[in-house]
Amino acid sequence: MHVEWVRDFCLTFKDVEECQPFGPEHLVYKIKGKMFLLLSLDEIPLRVNVKTDPERSIELRESYPDNILPGYHMNKKHWNTLVLNARLNPGLVQELITHSYELVRK
């Protein structure tokens, strides 16, 4: 998965804003002024932080210990870092990004 893939997917959601409040090495996607995804541009493999239901966070981390980690520099109860390499299914990544968007939109 590439930056463009994540970016294009995030921009399909209604009322999404793309910005760089943390500098040029990060893209942030917001809904109604609240962040639902943080994308690190300077890491290989690509990493994104998404908001996740706390109970599901634990389940995901246990199921994908090398690819879904507690949110880096985020509230670890509510955020996960997704390591986007070939081992993480793109369908799951889309599902988690959508889940993050929906959680924040509420």
Backbone as a ProteinNet text record, in pm:
[ID]
protein_1_A
[PRIMARY]
MHVEWVRDFCLTFKDVEECQPFGPEHLVYKIKGKMFLLLSLDEIPLRVNVKTDPERSIELRESYPDNILPGYHMNKKHWNTLVLNARLNPGLVQELITHSYELVRK
[TERTIARY]
84.4	0	88.4	43.2	120.5	45.8	118.8	60.9	-60.5	-47.6	-157.2	-281.8	-263.1	-376.5	-452.7	-378.9	-441.4	-507	-435.7	-486.8	-615	-612.2	-730.3	-849.1	-823.7	-933.1	-991.1	-906.3	-954.8	-1038.6	-999.1	-1069.3	-1202.4	-1235.5	-1366.2	-1476.5	-1439	-1539.1	-1589.5	-1713.2	-1777.3	-1714.7	-1691.9	-1646	-1508	-1420.1	-1285.3	-1192.6	-1110.1	-1008.8	-870.8	-782.2	-643	-557.9	-469.6	-383.5	-251.6	-160.4	-29.2	6.4	-71.7	-44.2	82.1	134.4	253.9	378.8	371.7	486.4	472.3	568.8	559.7	575.8	619.2	637.5	513	401.7	276.9	157.7	66.3	-62.8	-167.4	-260	-367.7	-499.4	-590.7	-724.2	-824	-910.8	-1006	-1147.7	-1240.4	-1381.5	-1433.2	-1494	-1546.7	-1439	-1316.7	-1207.2	-1139.7	-1184	-1125.6	-1054.9	-936.7	-852	-907.3	-908.8	-942.4	-829.2	-728.1	-614.9	-491.6	-380.2	-249.5	-159.9	-102.6	-19.6	123.3	217.3	358.8	420.6	471.9	527.6	672.4	740.5	883.8	919.6	823	851.3	829.5	917.5	904.2	913.1	814.6	691.4	602.2	509.3	415.1	337.9	313.3	237.5	129.1	12.8	-96.6	-153.6	-199.1	-269.1	-417.6	-499	-644.2	-708.5	-821.2	-898.2	-972.8	-978.3	-1041.3	-1117.7	-1230.1	-1304	-1208.2	-1201.4	-1103.1	-1105.5	-1222.5	-1228.7	-1173	-1204.2	-1154.5	-1003.9	-951.9	-807.5	-726.7	-765.2	-692.9	-700.5	-820.2	-840.9	-754.2	-750.9	-671.5	-522.5	-475.3	-332.6	-291.5	-380.9	-351.4	-353	-443.5	-455.4	-344.8	-294.5	-191.6	-77.6	-4.9	94.5	209.1	239.3	347.5	299.7	169.3	116	18.6	-38.6	-128.4	-76	-31.8	38.2	-37.3	-11	-70.1	-30.1	-121.3	-99.4	26.1	117	242.9	215.5	258	237.1	88.8	4.6	-138.7	-189.9	-316.7	-380.3	-391.2	-319.6	-308.6	-436.9	-528.5	-658	-746.3	-734.5	-825.5	-762.3	-630.8	-563.7	-471.9	-468.5	-377	-291.1	-169.4	-81.4	-86.9	-117.2	-118.9	9.6	83.4	203.8	159	164.2	107	209.4	224.4	308.7	223.5	282.3	208.4	132.1	165.4	99.9	-35.6	-66.4	-193.9	-286	-398.7	-494.8	-550.9	-547.5	-601.8	-749	-826.1	-966.6	-981.1	-895.2	-896.5	-854.3	-754.5	-708.8	-823.1	-893	-1006.8	-1114.7	-1140.9	-1240.5	-1201.3	-1073.5	-1028.1	-1026.4	-993.2	-998.7	-1143.8	-1233.5	-1375.9	-1428	-1389.8	-1430	-1381.5	-1258.2	-1202.3	-1282	-1308.8	-1388.3	-1525	-1591.6	-1726	-1723.1	-1622.9	-1611.3	-1597.6	-1514.8	-1489.7	-1607.5	-1670.1	-1785.2	-1899.9	-1919.6	-2026.4	-2002.5
-118.1	0	123.8	224	345.4	464.6	572	695.5	736.9	728.5	771.5	687.2	558.5	468.9	512.6	538.4	583.1	718.9	809.5	944.9	941.4	869.9	861.5	801.5	699.4	636.8	733.7	801.7	897.2	1007.9	1052.4	1163.2	1122	992.4	949.4	976.4	997.8	1022.6	1166.6	1184	1315.4	1409.6	1533.5	1642.5	1620.5	1548.6	1523.6	1638.8	1675.5	1780.1	1715.8	1747.6	1702	1820.5	1799.2	1908.1	1851.4	1941.8	1902	1982.5	1970	2048.1	2006.7	1887.8	1837.9	1845.6	1920.1	1936.9	1856.2	1874.5	1813.7	1662.1	1601.2	1456	1378	1448.8	1382.9	1444.6	1358.9	1403.7	1366.8	1458.5	1436.5	1449.2	1358.2	1362.1	1383.7	1484.6	1524.8	1525.4	1505.2	1524.8	1619.7	1729	1831.3	1879.7	1894.8	1947.2	1846.7	1721.1	1619.7	1512.8	1477.4	1383.3	1240.7	1173.8	1031.4	946.3	1009.5	933.9	1023.2	967.5	1033	942	996.4	920.6	972.7	884.4	921.5	901.6	1008.7	1003.1	957.5	959.9	931	792.1	701.6	568.4	461.2	362.5	247.4	123.9	36.3	48.1	160.4	200.3	306.4	272.3	373.6	356	461.7	419.7	513.2	488.2	593.6	582.1	601.1	509.9	518.4	502.1	568.5	554.9	422.2	351.7	220.6	206.2	138.3	105.6	34.3	75.7	18.9	-133.4	-194.7	-340.6	-406.7	-348.5	-404.5	-383.1	-274	-247.1	-364.7	-414.2	-525.4	-649.8	-678.7	-794.8	-786.6	-669.4	-650.6	-666.6	-609.9	-620.3	-764.4	-842	-982.7	-1064	-1029.2	-1103	-1068.9	-944.7	-897.8	-830.1	-905.8	-844.2	-771.3	-805.6	-739.3	-621.5	-609.4	-508.6	-409.7	-444.5	-351.3	-334.5	-211.6	-179	-69.6	-53.8	60.9	189.9	283.3	408	482.3	500.2	569.6	717.5	766.7	905.5	941.8	841.8	863.8	796.5	820.5	750.8	603.7	518.9	378.6	300.2	353.6	288.9	306.2	419.9	455.2	456.5	443.2	455.1	336	292.3	187.7	239.4	189.9	214.5	91.1	113.6	5.6	10.9	-98.5	-109.8	-168.5	-85.5	-123.5	-192.7	-322.9	-402.7	-514	-604.2	-707.2	-802.4	-806.7	-899.9	-851.2	-723.2	-668.2	-651.7	-717.9	-719.8	-579.7	-532.9	-401.1	-384.5	-492.7	-485.3	-452.8	-512.8	-483.2	-338.9	-292.2	-153.5	-57.4	-82.3	2.7	-1.1	-120.1	-134.5	-52.2	-56.5	15.6	166	210.1	353.7	401.2	323.3	358.3	362	265	260.1	385.1	423.9	543.5	667.7	681.6	794.5	797.6	683.5	676.6	708.2	659.7	690.6	840.1	904	1047.5	1130.4	1086.2	1159.3	1168.9	1065.2	1065	1173.7
0	0	0	-70.3	-86.4	-26.5	-8.4	43.6	-38.9	-169.8	-258	-236.2	-210.5	-186.1	-61.1	47	172.8	152.2	91.3	67.7	-14.6	-125.5	-212	-137.7	-56.9	17.4	120.4	194.6	296.2	233.4	117.1	52.1	-10.6	-7.5	-57	44.5	170	273.9	267.5	306.6	304	407.5	365.9	453.7	515.9	446.5	499.1	462.9	559.2	540.9	552.7	460.1	464.8	507.7	605.9	652.1	704.1	739.2	790.8	916	1023.1	1143.5	1218.9	1189.9	1258.3	1172.1	1061.6	973.7	846.2	755.2	621.9	618.8	728.2	727.4	769.5	793.2	831.8	758.8	715.6	665.1	768.3	793.6	889.7	815.6	846	787.8	900.3	880.3	984	928.9	1020.6	993.6	1101.6	1058.3	1149.7	1246.9	1197.1	1276.8	1368.9	1367.8	1455.3	1371.9	1415.4	1342.7	1350.1	1233.5	1232.9	1175.9	1113.8	1061.1	1054.6	1098.3	1089.8	1007.7	902.4	809	816.7	848.9	854.7	716.6	659.4	523.9	518.4	632	631	684.7	693.4	746	639.9	641.1	553.4	642.6	641.5	565	618.3	535.9	568	694.7	777.5	901.9	910.8	958.5	982.5	1121.3	1185.1	1312.5	1286	1340.1	1326.9	1463.8	1480.3	1603.5	1597.2	1711.1	1715.6	1846.6	1841.8	1963	2058.4	2186.3	2279.6	2290.9	2292.7	2303	2177	2064	1938.4	1923.9	1979.9	1973.2	2025.1	2138.9	2202.2	2114.1	2064.7	1978.5	1852.4	1790.5	1669.1	1695.8	1805.6	1839.5	1864.8	1926.3	1951.5	1821.6	1731	1604.9	1505.8	1510.9	1416.4	1493.8	1576.3	1665.3	1595.2	1470.6	1398.8	1314.8	1296	1205	1267.4	1381.3	1449.9	1591	1618.6	1742.9	1817	1947.7	2017.5	1946.6	1938.7	1865.2	1908.7	1816	1842.9	1868.7	1983.8	2027.3	2038.1	2063.9	2073.3	2201.8	2234.3	2344.4	2305.9	2374	2335	2355.2	2431.8	2451.5	2328	2261.3	2151.9	2013.2	2003.5	1873.9	1849.3	1724.9	1681.1	1567.2	1560.6	1446.5	1357.8	1230.7	1132.3	1051.9	1048.8	967.8	834.4	729.9	601.1	512.5	535.9	448.7	389.3	317	244.1	336.1	464.2	555.1	604.7	585.3	631.7	510.8	515.2	405.7	378.4	252.9	219.6	257.7	251.3	292.1	440	523.2	665.8	690.4	617.3	632.4	598.1	488.9	451.9	560	613.2	719.7	842.6	880.8	999.7	977.5	858.2	827.2	831.1	773.9	775.6	918.4	999.1	1139.8	1213.6	1188.9	1251.9	1212.8	1084.5	1033.9	1101.8	1107.8	1168	1317.4	1389.3	1532.4	1556.7	1477	1495.6	1445.3	1340.5	1282.8	1382.1	1464.3	1564.3	1664.8
[MASK]
++++++++++++++++++++++++++++++++++++++++++++++++++++++++++++++++++++++++++++++++++++++++++++++++++++++++++

